[in-house]
């Protein structure tokens, strides 16, 4: 007996609304990065709602970890795609990033307002070294997971030295590609798996590539700052493997060291603040975009935040839509699995280089060094969540 379509559609619509409500709740309550995000997704999506099984969620998360882009965002967007197709996936993405993006945009506008009115930013002076401490801990934790042999260790060290010596955003893709190719050549060490012929739907890949090439071309022709911001973030979002911690050195090289859209202090203040915000760390792009267009006034800052946010989140969305359909076949190829080791090792090296570059100017100032050390110790040996540390740092900055 066929189901009654007049009842199926309302039931499906109610299910979509409930799912989007769950996404919004998570976007307002998830602090602490991808690991915490995954645990809360399991609790709500698997245990409470039964949208999918634990195995399906872990496999989906594993797929997103090997793609460029924000892991948590791609995971929850792919789940929306699985439940309701592209339209629900885009709504999922919007609700997931909206709270964090709104807060970080307001932070960028607020920082500029304080600077314009000659008001001191010293209330944020403690969270700047704390941000470096968070970055060091993140790099160490990533390294423990991905550096498994001498080859990956050498790649991580060489990546760190290269990124430290050549502080250009154009070195980042070179380092990542070299790392991936190096370990791809050792694919014989990978376990053989029965191959299934690939059935690839290319539409989303061509969409991703078309936007990448189109934005770069349009930016070069028009020299429009909003277009160039979109292209800059879209390119970085297409190349970052390993989450927000790996994104940090890429953004620092591009917008502080190379283009000087932000000062080092502004960058570190935003990096610290984003640790206290729920949702994806990639919302840091909204803060940078707002400050990059400070000369265009408040309207320009909001526009800068919008194009930067779209640029950083769209590549991962297009790519997860593309790869999700044939991931079961692709992961059976040994060269694909082998290349991931080098990509992850190189990403670890990039994070280490960024931590060193940001820590170096603090060395002569012993209070900043002590704050970095205390942040590392508290992160490694206690369960105090990062957002409480940041709030404590802001309160201490105001009081003292």
C-alpha positions as CSV (number, residue, x, y, z in Angstrom):
1,X,0.0,0.0,0.0
2,X,1.4,3.4,-1.0
3,X,1.8,6.1,1.7
4,X,-0.6,9.0,1.7
5,X,1.5,11.9,0.2
6,X,-0.7,14.5,1.9
7,X,0.4,13.2,5.3
8,X,4.0,12.4,4.3
9,X,5.0,16.0,3.4
10,X,3.7,17.6,6.7
11,X,5.4,14.9,8.7
12,X,8.7,15.4,6.8
13,X,8.4,19.2,7.3
14,X,7.9,18.8,11.1
15,X,10.9,16.5,11.2
16,X,13.0,19.2,9.4
17,X,11.9,21.9,11.8
18,X,12.8,19.7,14.8
19,X,16.2,19.0,13.3
20,X,16.9,22.7,12.6
21,X,15.8,23.5,16.2
22,X,18.4,21.0,17.4
23,X,21.1,22.6,15.3
24,X,20.3,26.0,16.7
25,X,20.5,24.7,20.3
26,X,23.9,23.2,19.5
27,X,25.1,26.4,17.9
28,X,24.3,28.3,21.1
29,X,25.8,25.7,23.6
30,X,28.8,24.0,22.0
31,X,32.1,25.4,23.3
32,X,35.5,23.8,22.9
33,X,36.2,22.8,19.4
34,X,35.5,19.8,17.1
35,X,36.0,17.1,19.8
36,X,33.4,18.7,22.1
37,X,31.1,19.4,19.1
38,X,31.2,15.7,18.1
39,X,30.3,14.6,21.6
40,X,27.3,16.9,21.8
41,X,26.2,15.9,18.3
42,X,26.3,12.3,19.4
43,X,24.2,13.0,22.5
44,X,21.5,15.0,20.5
45,X,21.5,13.5,17.0
46,X,22.2,9.8,17.9
47,X,21.1,9.1,21.4
48,X,18.1,11.5,21.7
49,X,16.8,11.9,18.1
50,X,18.1,8.8,16.3
51,X,18.7,10.6,13.1
52,X,21.6,8.2,12.4
53,X,23.6,5.5,14.2
54,X,26.8,6.1,16.1
55,X,28.8,4.3,13.4
56,X,27.3,6.5,10.7
57,X,28.1,9.7,12.7
58,X,31.7,8.6,13.2
59,X,32.2,7.7,9.6
60,X,30.7,11.0,8.5
61,X,33.0,12.8,10.9
62,X,36.0,10.9,9.6
63,X,35.2,11.9,6.0
64,X,35.0,15.6,7.0
65,X,38.4,15.3,8.8
66,X,40.1,14.4,5.6
67,X,38.5,17.2,3.5
68,X,39.6,20.8,3.6
69,X,37.3,23.0,5.7
70,X,35.8,23.2,9.2
71,X,35.2,19.6,10.4
72,X,32.3,20.2,12.8
73,X,30.5,22.5,10.2
74,X,30.9,20.0,7.4
75,X,29.7,17.1,9.7
76,X,26.5,18.9,10.7
77,X,25.9,20.2,7.2
78,X,26.4,16.7,5.7
79,X,23.9,15.4,8.2
80,X,21.4,18.0,7.1
81,X,22.1,16.9,3.5
82,X,21.5,13.3,4.5
83,X,18.2,14.1,6.2
84,X,16.7,16.6,3.7
85,X,18.9,17.2,0.8
86,X,20.8,20.5,-0.3
87,X,18.1,22.9,0.9
88,X,18.0,21.6,4.4
89,X,21.9,21.4,4.4
90,X,22.2,25.1,3.6
91,X,19.7,26.1,6.3
92,X,21.7,23.9,8.7
93,X,24.9,25.7,7.8
94,X,23.2,29.1,8.3
95,X,21.8,28.3,11.8
96,X,25.0,26.6,12.9
97,X,27.3,29.5,12.1
98,X,25.0,32.4,12.8
99,X,25.5,32.9,16.6
100,X,29.3,32.7,16.4
101,X,29.5,34.9,13.3
102,X,27.2,37.5,14.8
103,X,29.3,37.7,18.0
104,X,32.7,37.9,16.2
105,X,31.4,40.5,13.8
106,X,30.2,42.6,16.7
107,X,33.7,42.1,18.3
108,X,35.4,43.4,15.1
109,X,33.1,46.5,15.0
110,X,33.6,47.0,18.7
111,X,37.4,46.9,18.5
112,X,37.4,49.5,15.8
113,X,35.0,51.7,17.7
114,X,37.3,51.6,20.8
115,X,40.4,52.5,18.6
116,X,38.5,55.3,16.9
117,X,37.6,56.9,20.2
118,X,41.2,56.5,21.7
119,X,39.9,54.0,24.2
120,X,42.3,51.5,25.6
121,X,42.3,47.9,24.5
122,X,44.4,46.9,27.5
123,X,41.4,45.1,29.0
124,X,42.2,42.4,26.4
125,X,45.9,42.3,27.1
126,X,45.7,39.0,29.0
127,X,43.8,37.1,26.4
128,X,46.4,37.8,23.7
129,X,49.1,35.5,25.4
130,X,46.3,33.1,26.3
131,X,45.5,32.8,22.6
132,X,49.1,31.7,22.0
133,X,48.8,29.1,24.8
134,X,45.6,27.7,23.2
135,X,47.4,27.5,19.8
136,X,50.4,25.7,21.3
137,X,48.1,23.1,23.1
138,X,46.1,22.6,19.9
139,X,49.2,22.0,17.9
140,X,50.6,19.5,20.5
141,X,47.3,17.6,20.6
142,X,47.1,17.4,16.8
143,X,50.8,16.3,16.6
144,X,50.2,13.4,19.0
145,X,47.5,12.1,16.8
146,X,49.0,12.5,13.3
147,X,52.8,12.1,13.8
148,X,53.1,8.3,13.9
149,X,56.5,7.7,12.3
150,X,59.8,9.3,11.3
151,X,58.5,10.4,7.9
152,X,55.6,12.4,9.4
153,X,57.9,13.9,12.0
154,X,60.4,15.0,9.4
155,X,57.5,16.5,7.3
156,X,56.1,18.4,10.3
157,X,59.6,19.8,11.2
158,X,60.3,20.8,7.6
159,X,56.9,22.4,7.2
160,X,57.4,24.4,10.4
161,X,60.8,25.6,9.3
162,X,59.6,26.6,5.9
163,X,56.6,28.4,7.2
164,X,58.7,30.2,9.8
165,X,61.4,31.2,7.2
166,X,59.0,32.2,4.4
167,X,56.0,34.0,5.9
168,X,53.9,34.2,2.8
169,X,50.3,32.9,2.3
170,X,51.5,31.4,-0.9
171,X,53.8,29.0,0.9
172,X,50.9,27.3,2.7
173,X,49.4,25.4,-0.3
174,X,53.0,24.4,-1.4
175,X,53.8,22.9,2.0
176,X,50.5,21.0,2.1
177,X,50.8,19.6,-1.4
178,X,54.4,18.5,-0.9
179,X,53.4,16.8,2.3
180,X,50.6,14.9,0.7
181,X,52.6,13.9,-2.4
182,X,55.5,12.7,-0.2
183,X,53.4,10.1,1.7
184,X,51.3,9.3,-1.3
185,X,54.4,7.7,-2.8
186,X,54.5,5.2,0.1
187,X,51.0,3.9,-0.6
188,X,52.2,0.3,-0.8
189,X,52.3,0.3,3.0
190,X,48.5,0.8,3.2
191,X,46.2,-2.2,3.5
192,X,44.6,-3.3,0.2
193,X,40.8,-2.9,0.0
194,X,38.5,-4.2,-2.7
195,X,37.9,-1.4,-5.1
196,X,34.5,-0.3,-6.4
197,X,34.2,1.7,-9.6
198,X,33.9,5.4,-8.9
199,X,30.6,7.0,-9.8
200,X,31.3,10.6,-9.6
201,X,28.8,13.5,-9.9
202,X,30.9,16.4,-10.8
203,X,28.5,19.3,-10.4
204,X,29.6,20.5,-6.9
205,X,33.2,20.1,-7.8
206,X,32.9,22.3,-10.8
207,X,30.9,24.7,-8.6
208,X,33.7,24.9,-6.1
209,X,36.4,25.3,-8.8
210,X,34.3,27.8,-10.7
211,X,33.8,30.0,-7.7
212,X,37.6,29.8,-6.8
213,X,38.7,30.8,-10.3
214,X,36.0,33.3,-10.8
215,X,36.6,35.1,-7.5
216,X,40.4,35.2,-8.2
217,X,39.8,36.6,-11.7
218,X,37.2,39.1,-10.6
219,X,39.4,40.3,-7.7
220,X,42.4,40.8,-10.0
221,X,40.4,42.8,-12.5
222,X,38.3,45.0,-10.2
223,X,40.8,45.2,-7.2
224,X,37.6,45.5,-5.1
225,X,38.4,44.8,-1.5
226,X,35.2,42.9,-0.7
227,X,35.8,40.6,-3.7
228,X,39.5,40.1,-2.8
229,X,38.4,39.3,0.8
230,X,36.0,36.7,-0.4
231,X,38.7,35.2,-2.7
232,X,41.3,35.2,0.1
233,X,39.0,33.4,2.6
234,X,37.6,31.1,-0.1
235,X,41.2,30.1,-1.0
236,X,42.2,29.5,2.6
237,X,39.0,27.6,3.2
238,X,39.8,25.4,0.3
239,X,43.3,24.5,1.6
240,X,43.0,24.2,5.4
241,X,43.2,20.6,6.7
242,X,42.8,20.1,10.4
243,X,40.3,22.7,11.6
244,X,40.5,26.1,13.1
245,X,43.9,25.6,14.7
246,X,45.5,25.0,11.3
247,X,43.6,27.9,9.8
248,X,45.2,30.4,12.3
249,X,48.7,30.4,10.8
250,X,47.2,30.8,7.3
251,X,45.2,33.8,8.3
252,X,48.0,35.4,10.3
253,X,50.4,35.1,7.3
254,X,47.8,36.5,4.9
255,X,46.2,39.3,6.9
256,X,48.8,40.4,9.4
257,X,52.3,39.5,8.1
258,X,51.7,39.9,4.4
259,X,48.8,42.4,3.8
260,X,48.8,44.1,7.2
261,X,45.0,44.5,7.4
262,X,45.2,43.8,11.1
263,X,47.8,44.5,13.8
264,X,49.3,41.6,15.7
265,X,47.5,42.7,18.8
266,X,44.1,42.9,17.0
267,X,44.6,39.4,15.6
268,X,45.5,37.9,19.0
269,X,42.6,39.6,20.7
270,X,40.2,38.1,18.2
271,X,41.9,34.7,18.4
272,X,41.4,34.7,22.1
273,X,37.8,35.9,21.9
274,X,36.7,33.2,19.5
275,X,37.7,30.6,22.1
276,X,34.9,31.9,24.3
277,X,32.3,31.8,21.5
278,X,30.0,28.8,20.9
279,X,30.0,27.2,17.5
280,X,32.8,26.9,14.8
281,X,36.2,28.5,15.3
282,X,36.1,29.5,11.7
283,X,33.9,32.4,12.7
284,X,37.2,34.1,13.4
285,X,37.1,35.0,9.7
286,X,34.1,37.3,10.4
287,X,36.1,39.3,12.9
288,X,39.0,39.7,10.4
289,X,36.7,40.6,7.6
290,X,35.1,43.3,9.7
291,X,38.4,44.9,10.7
292,X,39.8,44.6,7.2
293,X,37.1,47.0,5.9
294,X,37.2,49.4,8.9
295,X,37.8,52.4,6.5
296,X,34.4,51.8,4.9
297,X,32.5,52.5,8.1
298,X,30.1,50.3,10.0
299,X,28.2,49.3,6.8
300,X,31.5,48.4,5.2
301,X,32.5,46.3,8.2
302,X,29.3,44.3,8.1
303,X,29.8,43.8,4.4
304,X,33.4,42.7,5.0
305,X,32.2,40.2,7.6
306,X,29.5,38.8,5.2
307,X,31.9,38.2,2.3
308,X,34.6,36.7,4.6
309,X,32.1,34.4,6.3
310,X,30.8,33.2,2.9
311,X,34.3,32.7,1.6
312,X,35.5,30.6,4.5
313,X,32.5,28.3,4.9
314,X,31.4,27.7,1.3
315,X,34.4,25.7,0.0
316,X,34.0,23.0,2.7
317,X,30.2,22.9,2.0
318,X,30.7,22.4,-1.8
319,X,33.3,19.8,-1.3
320,X,31.4,17.7,1.3
321,X,28.4,17.7,-1.1
322,X,30.7,16.5,-3.8
323,X,32.7,13.8,-2.0
324,X,29.9,12.5,0.3
325,X,28.2,10.8,-2.7
326,X,31.2,8.5,-3.5
327,X,33.3,8.4,-0.3
328,X,32.7,4.7,0.2
329,X,34.5,4.0,-3.1
330,X,37.2,6.7,-2.8
331,X,38.5,5.6,0.6
332,X,39.4,2.2,-0.8
333,X,42.3,3.6,-2.8
334,X,45.6,3.3,-1.0
335,X,47.1,6.4,-2.5
336,X,44.3,8.5,-1.1
337,X,44.7,7.2,2.4
338,X,48.4,7.5,2.3
339,X,48.4,11.2,1.2
340,X,46.4,12.1,4.2
341,X,49.3,11.3,6.5
342,X,51.5,13.9,4.8
343,X,48.8,16.5,4.7
344,X,48.1,16.1,8.4
345,X,51.8,16.2,9.3
346,X,52.4,19.4,7.2
347,X,49.4,21.0,8.9
348,X,50.9,20.3,12.3
349,X,54.1,22.0,11.2
350,X,52.2,25.1,10.1
351,X,50.5,25.3,13.5
352,X,53.9,25.0,15.2
353,X,55.3,27.8,13.1
354,X,52.4,30.1,13.8
355,X,52.7,29.5,17.5
356,X,56.4,30.3,17.4
357,X,55.9,33.5,15.3
358,X,53.2,34.7,17.7
359,X,55.1,33.8,20.8
360,X,58.5,35.3,19.8
361,X,57.6,39.0,20.5
362,X,56.4,38.0,24.0
363,X,59.7,36.5,25.1
364,X,61.1,39.8,26.6
365,X,57.9,40.3,28.6
366,X,57.9,37.8,31.4
367,X,54.2,38.4,32.5
368,X,53.1,37.4,29.0
369,X,55.3,34.3,29.0
370,X,53.9,33.3,32.4
371,X,50.3,33.7,31.1
372,X,51.2,31.5,28.1
373,X,52.6,28.8,30.4
374,X,49.7,28.9,32.8
375,X,47.2,28.6,29.9
376,X,49.1,25.5,28.6
377,X,49.1,23.9,32.1
378,X,45.4,24.6,32.8
379,X,44.5,23.2,29.3
380,X,46.5,20.1,29.7
381,X,46.0,19.2,33.4
382,X,42.6,20.5,34.3
383,X,39.1,20.4,32.8
384,X,38.5,24.1,32.9
385,X,36.8,24.9,29.5
386,X,38.5,27.5,27.3
387,X,35.6,30.0,27.4
388,X,35.9,30.3,31.2
389,X,39.6,31.0,30.9
390,X,38.9,33.7,28.4
391,X,36.2,35.3,30.5
392,X,38.5,35.2,33.4
393,X,41.2,36.9,31.4
394,X,38.8,39.6,30.3
395,X,37.6,40.2,33.9
396,X,41.2,40.4,35.1
397,X,42.1,42.9,32.3
398,X,39.3,45.1,33.4
399,X,40.0,44.9,37.1
400,X,43.8,45.4,36.9
